Amino acid sequence: MPITLNCPKCHKPFRVRDESIGGRVRCPSCGAVLQVPAALSPASHFGTGDDTPGGPTAPSSLDRPSADDSAVKPGGVPKEPMLGGVGRRDDMVDLGPPGGRDLPAPPSIKSPSRAPVQPLPPARAPAPPTMIPSAPPRTTRAERKREPVVPLGPVPADSSAWRSVSGGLGLIRFGLFLFSLVFLGAIGHATWIAVDYENAMKDGPGFLGKEDWPRWKELLVAYTAGPIIPGVLMLLLGRLRCAGAPRESHAGSLALGAAFFTFVAILAVVVYGGLTYFDLAAKLNLNIPADLLPKINLTAQYAIVPALLSAEVLTLLFIGQIGWPLGRPYLQRGVAGLMVYALVLPAGILIGHLYYPAYDAVKKAIETTGSPLAGGDDDTSQRALIWGVILLAAAAMLLLRYAGVAGSARRAIRKYLSGVA
């Protein structure tokens, strides 16, 4: 027979047919989905419990709607509408057996210990919106010098390798300063010749008192060989020290290659100078065939310029490479600026020579009188002096800029080591 239940949500009674026991029904008043237990307690029926003392009297069986009231006879209508809805079978909605896929099992009317509530699956939190990082603000050079060091790579346990690199860069920088003295001395010597040619180019013994060594030749050797020889040795030793850079920098092979090409250039200069000016083959009693000496001399000349260029390019690549493990990527920008300057400078000189030529006149003056500033041709002397100052000043500026890049790398290493400590 139909069973009368109370809705736990709206507390209104409604009837459930026998075949819906153990299934799910919908309350006709509030629409709540309920689980009908397979075994109902007596408290679920109207009037099945005893009256409490002093409490209201439960409705009798005569006042309680019977099962016949909800039955619909064929071709007729029910005698009395059910509680909480219209008097049709639509008042109770059978949702089928529990455990469906679309809806979770509703709370049971029985005690939670006998019919546990199945929890709903947790809702997935929406993913946070992806934020596009903005570009860092531009900083000045003074701000970059004051900013703390943040190494991009692992800090080595032993910082002696970076100290060795710092010392090698110091030697390279000092050698470049010595090279710049050569060009500054040449500018001073050219100015002296232009002002007082007779005394500057006078023949006869100079300060050393030798007949074949006049004063101008002594000065020429003093401001060329004096700075160049120690400068080249410092470049070689500095690049050898830089070859001991830490492995995580991936730059040691670049410095080692630069040292190798520096040694090749030194060897080529010694061979060419010894064979050309000092007759080195005869003094060392070298049995070199006469037809082979010009080839050796020419080979040395061909090896000087490529070896020097290769050594300098590898050194600049080394300075740019160590910028990443040191946390100073701006070193690449300094190296790139120096390379651009080294490429643009010759182009500017060639363009200037198109509008103010001096090469042919200077070459003719040297073949005739031995000096472009002699011979009485003021225009040739003026052109030679102007172009000499331009070339020497440009070379000195290039070397000083090169020394500045090496100094920046050395300061970056010192800041890195101070950050480690």
Number of C-alpha atoms within 10 A of each C-alpha: 11 18 17 19 20 17 20 14 13 12 11 15 20 20 23 24 15 10 10 21 19 16 18 23 23 19 26 22 19 13 14 14 20 21 22 23 17 11 9 15 11 10 12 16 16 19 16 14 11 9 12 9 7 6 7 8 11 15 12 11 11 7 10 13 17 17 14 13 15 22 17 14 10 6 5 8 14 15 13 14 15 20 16 15 14 14 18 14 13 11 22 20 16 19 16 12 15 15 13 10 7 6 11 14 21 20 18 18 19 17 9 10 7 10 14 13 13 12 10 9 7 6 6 6 6 6 6 6 6 6 6 6 6 6 6 6 6 8 9 8 8 8 10 13 12 9 10 13 19 14 16 13 12 9 15 13 7 9 14 14 17 24 19 19 26 24 18 26 30 20 22 27 25 20 24 26 19 22 25 24 18 22 23 17 17 20 19 13 17 19 16 14 18 16 11 10 14 11 12 19 17 12 15 13 15 17 11 10 11 11 10 11 16 19 20 20 14 14 17 15 11 14 19 17 13 15 19 19 14 15 21 20 16 22 27 25 18 25 29 21 24 30 23 20 24 20 11 14 16 14 22 23 16 23 28 22 19 30 26 17 22 25 19 19 24 19 15 23 17 14 18 20 16 15 17 14 8 11 11 16 15 11 9 8 8 9 8 11 8 8 8 9 14 13 11 16 18 12 14 20 17 12 17 19 13 13 19 17 15 17 26 18 14 21 26 23 17 28 24 23 21 26 21 19 20 25 19 22 15 15 23 20 13 21 23 15 14 19 15 11 14 16 11 11 14 13 11 10 14 12 11 12 13 9 8 11 15 19 14 9 16 19 15 14 21 14 10 12 12 12 16 23 24 19 14 11 12 12 12 22 20 15 19 23 20 13 18 17 19 14 16 18 17 17 19 20 15 19 23 17 18 22 20 17 24 28 18 17 25 22 15 21 24 16 20 22 17 11 13 14 7
